[in-house]
Amino acid sequence: MTELHGVLPVWKPAGWTSHDVVAKVRRLIREKRIGHTGTLDPQVVGVLPLCVGRATRLVEYLQEMPKEYEATLRLGVSTDTEDMSGEVTEHADASHVTEAMVKEALLSFIGPIEQVPPMYSAVKVNGKRLYELAREGKTVERKPRQVTIHHIELIGMTLGGAEPEVRFRVQCSKGTYIRTLCVDVGRKLGVPAAMAELIRTRSANFREEDSFTFAQIEEAMAAGTLAELLIPMDRAVSHFPELRVAPAFAPHAVQGKGIPERGLSVPPLTNCIYRLYDEEGTFFGLYHKPDTEQVLRPIKVFVP
């Protein structure tokens, strides 16, 4: 069987954990080296990129990239889990909320914000997961964490009924809890709120239209075309700029040696990560120029 190396963007269904997806794909394609780039709660559907083979060395870079979601927020109700899967803890009238109020509230969250991780989360406190403590009926103090909301916009709403809801799109940094954002938006509006639905529409460079269902992956595996679904490693990190190495210095790149500036297509910037290629377009890996040297050094080399 041909070795598989690349990123497989999976469309995760509701009811599966991120670990379930990894385990199922591992068994299907018979490849142990698979890692995902950001956990999704079981009830959440959406884009879950899997790094396969040598591409597992890119997980740390893809995890750091922004995520995009479409969320549905229910007004007038709060739960112990901050979403509608939990026990309802409060009901309140939200009939006074207007579209203008919602838009103003959403826009107020753009930029760096602080969030307190929900009790039903995987954050560890004193060596124990918060959700484990929550299931024991315990509530502990959690330190706020800074995250960034890059963009947020209202995309739909139904107000005035028994279950008023707001739909919004948000682009945010790693570690943002959309459940908590929903609760905080409600607080800004002066009413309890909880997340009713969440879809991850983008993770790193991968969107919904780039992703494959498990059924599609099974079909490709049966047809022997799975490699065609994999995004090449260099395309997966296309947000890093590109450099070309001169033929005389290509062996340096393969051997992990420093490459002087004269051997590169353009002088590299200090501490900037680059995708390095030879003049024929062969991808060598990720390289950078340390601030104390005048050469390009390897970070991750992918040439066999």
C-alpha positions as CSV (number, residue, x, y, z in Angstrom):
1,M,0.0,0.0,0.0
2,T,1.2,3.5,-0.9
3,E,2.4,5.5,2.1
4,L,0.0,8.3,3.0
5,H,1.2,11.7,4.1
6,G,-1.0,14.8,4.2
7,V,-4.0,16.4,5.8
8,L,-7.4,14.8,5.6
9,P,-10.2,17.4,6.3
10,V,-13.0,15.4,7.9
11,W,-16.6,16.5,8.3
12,K,-17.3,15.3,11.9
13,P,-20.9,14.2,12.5
14,A,-22.8,14.8,15.7
15,G,-22.4,12.1,18.3
16,W,-18.7,11.3,17.6
17,T,-15.9,12.6,19.7
18,S,-12.8,13.9,18.0
19,H,-11.0,10.8,19.3
20,D,-13.7,8.6,17.7
21,V,-12.9,10.2,14.3
22,V,-9.2,9.6,14.7
23,A,-9.7,6.0,15.9
24,K,-12.1,5.1,13.0
25,V,-9.9,6.6,10.4
26,R,-6.8,4.8,11.9
27,R,-8.6,1.5,11.6
28,L,-9.9,2.2,8.1
29,I,-6.7,3.3,6.5
30,R,-4.4,1.2,8.7
31,E,-2.2,4.1,9.7
32,K,-1.2,4.8,13.3
33,R,0.2,8.2,12.7
34,I,-2.9,10.3,12.7
35,G,-3.6,13.4,14.9
36,H,-6.4,16.0,14.8
37,T,-5.8,19.7,15.0
38,G,-8.4,20.9,17.5
39,T,-11.1,19.1,19.6
40,L,-14.8,19.4,18.8
41,D,-17.4,18.5,21.4
42,P,-19.4,15.4,20.6
43,Q,-22.6,17.3,19.7
44,V,-20.8,19.7,17.4
45,V,-20.5,19.0,13.7
46,G,-17.9,20.5,11.4
47,V,-14.4,20.6,10.0
48,L,-11.9,18.4,11.8
49,P,-8.5,18.3,9.9
50,L,-6.6,15.0,10.5
51,C,-2.8,15.0,9.9
52,V,-1.7,11.7,8.4
53,G,1.7,10.1,8.4
54,R,4.6,12.6,8.3
55,A,2.0,15.4,8.3
56,T,1.5,14.8,12.1
57,R,4.5,17.0,12.5
58,L,2.4,19.9,11.3
59,V,-0.3,19.6,14.0
60,E,1.2,22.3,16.3
61,Y,1.1,24.9,13.5
62,L,-2.4,24.1,12.3
63,Q,-3.7,24.1,15.9
64,E,-2.6,27.7,16.4
65,M,-4.6,29.0,13.4
66,P,-8.0,30.7,13.7
67,K,-11.3,28.7,13.7
68,E,-14.6,29.8,12.2
69,Y,-18.0,28.7,13.5
70,E,-21.7,29.3,13.0
71,A,-23.5,29.3,16.3
72,T,-27.2,29.4,17.4
73,L,-27.8,31.1,20.7
74,R,-31.0,30.6,22.6
75,L,-32.2,33.6,24.7
76,G,-34.1,33.4,28.0
77,V,-32.6,30.1,29.2
78,S,-29.4,29.0,31.0
79,T,-28.0,25.6,31.7
80,D,-25.3,24.0,33.8
81,T,-23.3,23.1,30.7
82,E,-23.8,26.5,28.9
83,D,-25.5,24.6,26.0
84,M,-28.9,22.9,25.5
85,S,-27.5,19.5,26.4
86,G,-27.5,20.4,30.1
87,E,-29.9,20.9,32.9
88,V,-31.9,24.1,32.7
89,T,-31.0,26.4,35.6
90,E,-32.9,29.5,34.7
91,H,-35.7,30.8,32.5
92,A,-36.4,34.5,31.9
93,D,-38.4,36.7,29.5
94,A,-36.3,37.9,26.5
95,S,-39.1,39.6,24.6
96,H,-37.5,43.1,25.0
97,V,-34.4,42.1,23.0
98,T,-34.2,43.7,19.6
99,E,-32.0,43.2,16.5
100,A,-30.2,46.4,17.1
101,M,-29.4,45.3,20.7
102,V,-28.1,41.9,19.4
103,K,-25.8,43.5,16.8
104,E,-24.4,45.9,19.3
105,A,-23.8,43.1,21.8
106,L,-22.0,40.9,19.3
107,L,-19.8,43.6,18.0
108,S,-18.7,44.5,21.5
109,F,-16.7,41.2,21.7
110,I,-14.4,41.9,18.7
111,G,-10.8,41.9,19.8
112,P,-9.0,40.3,22.8
113,I,-11.4,39.2,25.5
114,E,-11.2,37.1,28.7
115,Q,-13.2,34.0,29.1
116,V,-13.7,31.8,32.2
117,P,-13.6,28.1,31.0
118,P,-16.9,26.4,31.6
119,M,-17.1,23.7,34.2
120,Y,-18.0,21.2,31.5
121,S,-14.7,21.4,29.7
122,A,-11.4,19.5,29.5
123,V,-9.3,22.1,31.2
124,K,-7.4,20.6,34.1
125,V,-7.4,22.1,37.7
126,N,-5.1,20.4,40.2
127,G,-4.6,17.5,37.8
128,K,-8.3,16.8,37.3
129,R,-10.5,17.7,34.3
130,L,-13.2,20.2,35.0
131,Y,-16.0,18.1,33.5
132,E,-15.0,15.3,36.0
133,L,-15.4,17.7,38.9
134,A,-18.7,19.0,37.4
135,R,-20.1,15.4,37.2
136,E,-19.3,15.1,40.9
137,G,-21.4,18.2,41.5
138,K,-18.4,20.4,42.3
139,T,-17.7,23.9,41.1
140,V,-14.2,25.3,41.4
141,E,-12.6,28.6,40.7
142,R,-11.2,28.9,37.1
143,K,-8.7,31.5,35.9
144,P,-9.8,33.6,33.0
145,R,-8.0,33.1,29.7
146,Q,-7.4,35.6,27.0
147,V,-8.7,34.7,23.5
148,T,-9.3,36.8,20.4
149,I,-12.5,37.3,18.4
150,H,-11.3,38.3,15.0
151,H,-14.7,38.7,13.4
152,I,-18.3,38.3,14.4
153,E,-21.6,39.0,12.6
154,L,-25.3,38.3,12.9
155,I,-26.6,36.0,10.2
156,G,-30.2,35.3,11.4
157,M,-32.6,35.6,14.3
158,T,-36.1,34.6,15.4
159,L,-37.3,36.9,18.2
160,G,-40.6,37.1,19.9
161,G,-41.5,33.4,20.1
162,A,-41.3,31.0,23.0
163,E,-37.7,30.1,22.1
164,P,-36.0,33.3,20.7
165,E,-32.8,32.4,18.9
166,V,-29.8,34.3,17.4
167,R,-27.5,32.9,14.7
168,F,-24.1,34.3,14.3
169,R,-20.8,33.6,12.5
170,V,-17.5,34.0,14.4
171,Q,-13.9,33.8,13.6
172,C,-11.8,33.3,16.7
173,S,-8.4,32.2,18.1
174,K,-7.5,28.8,19.4
175,G,-9.1,28.0,22.8
176,T,-12.2,30.1,22.4
177,Y,-15.3,28.6,24.0
178,I,-18.3,29.4,21.9
179,R,-20.7,28.2,24.6
180,T,-19.2,30.7,26.9
181,L,-19.4,33.4,24.3
182,C,-23.1,32.7,23.9
183,V,-23.6,33.1,27.7
184,D,-21.6,36.3,27.7
185,V,-23.6,37.7,24.8
186,G,-26.8,37.0,26.8
187,R,-25.3,38.6,29.8
188,K,-24.6,41.7,27.7
189,L,-28.2,41.7,26.7
190,G,-29.4,41.3,30.3
191,V,-30.9,37.8,29.8
192,P,-29.8,34.2,30.4
193,A,-28.5,32.4,27.2
194,A,-27.2,29.1,26.1
195,M,-25.8,27.6,22.9
196,A,-28.3,25.6,21.0
197,E,-26.2,24.5,18.0
198,L,-22.7,24.8,16.8
199,I,-21.0,24.1,13.4
200,R,-17.3,24.5,12.8
201,T,-17.2,25.8,9.2
202,R,-13.4,26.4,9.0
203,S,-10.3,25.2,10.8
204,A,-6.9,26.5,9.8
205,N,-6.9,26.6,5.9
206,F,-9.7,24.1,5.6
207,R,-13.4,24.9,5.0
208,E,-16.6,22.9,4.9
209,E,-16.4,22.5,1.1
210,D,-12.9,21.0,1.5
211,S,-14.0,18.3,3.9
212,F,-15.1,14.7,3.5
213,T,-17.6,12.6,5.4
214,F,-16.5,9.2,6.8
215,A,-18.7,7.5,4.1
216,Q,-16.7,9.3,1.4
217,I,-13.4,8.3,3.0
218,E,-14.6,4.7,3.1
219,E,-15.5,4.9,-0.6
220,A,-12.1,6.3,-1.5
221,M,-10.4,3.6,0.5
222,A,-12.3,0.9,-1.3
223,A,-11.6,2.4,-4.7
224,G,-7.9,2.9,-3.9
225,T,-8.1,6.7,-4.3
226,L,-7.7,7.8,-0.7
227,A,-4.4,9.6,-1.6
228,E,-6.4,12.0,-3.8
229,L,-8.3,13.2,-0.7
230,L,-5.2,14.2,1.1
231,I,-4.1,17.8,1.1
232,P,-0.3,18.0,0.4
233,M,1.7,19.0,3.5
234,D,3.0,22.3,1.9
235,R,-0.5,23.3,0.9
236,A,-1.7,22.7,4.5
237,V,0.7,25.4,5.7
238,S,0.3,27.7,2.8
239,H,0.0,30.7,5.2
240,F,3.8,30.5,5.6
241,P,5.7,32.4,2.8
242,E,7.7,30.5,0.3
243,L,11.5,30.4,-0.4
244,R,13.5,28.7,-3.1
245,V,16.9,27.3,-2.6
246,A,19.6,27.3,-5.3
247,P,20.7,23.9,-6.7
248,A,24.2,24.2,-5.1
249,F,22.6,24.5,-1.6
250,A,19.8,22.0,-2.0
251,P,21.9,19.2,-0.3
252,H,22.2,21.5,2.7
253,A,18.4,21.6,3.0
254,V,18.1,17.8,2.9
255,Q,20.9,17.3,5.4
256,G,19.5,19.8,7.8
257,K,22.4,22.2,7.5
258,G,22.2,26.0,7.6
259,I,21.6,27.7,4.2
260,P,23.3,31.1,3.6
261,E,21.3,34.0,2.2
262,R,23.1,33.8,-1.1
263,G,21.6,30.4,-1.7
264,L,18.0,31.6,-1.4
265,S,15.6,33.3,-3.7
266,V,15.2,36.3,-1.4
267,P,16.8,37.2,2.0
268,P,14.7,35.7,4.8
269,L,13.3,37.8,7.6
270,T,14.4,37.0,11.1
271,N,12.2,34.5,13.1
272,C,9.8,34.1,10.2
273,I,8.8,30.5,9.2
274,Y,9.2,29.7,5.5
275,R,8.2,26.8,3.3
276,L,11.4,25.8,1.4
277,Y,11.4,24.4,-2.1
278,D,14.1,23.7,-4.7
279,E,13.8,25.2,-8.2
280,E,11.8,22.2,-9.4
281,G,9.2,22.7,-6.7
282,T,10.2,19.9,-4.4
283,F,9.0,20.7,-0.8
284,F,11.8,20.3,1.7
285,G,10.0,21.5,4.9
286,L,9.7,24.4,7.2
287,Y,12.7,26.6,7.9
288,H,13.5,29.9,9.8
289,K,16.3,32.4,10.3
290,P,17.3,32.7,13.9
291,D,17.9,36.3,15.1
292,T,21.6,35.4,16.0
293,E,22.6,33.9,12.6
294,Q,22.7,34.8,8.9
295,V,21.6,31.4,7.7
296,L,18.3,29.6,7.2
297,R,17.8,26.7,9.7
298,P,15.5,23.7,9.5
299,I,12.5,23.4,11.8
300,K,10.8,20.4,10.2
301,V,12.3,18.5,7.3
302,F,10.0,16.4,5.2
303,V,12.2,15.1,2.4
304,P,12.5,11.3,2.9
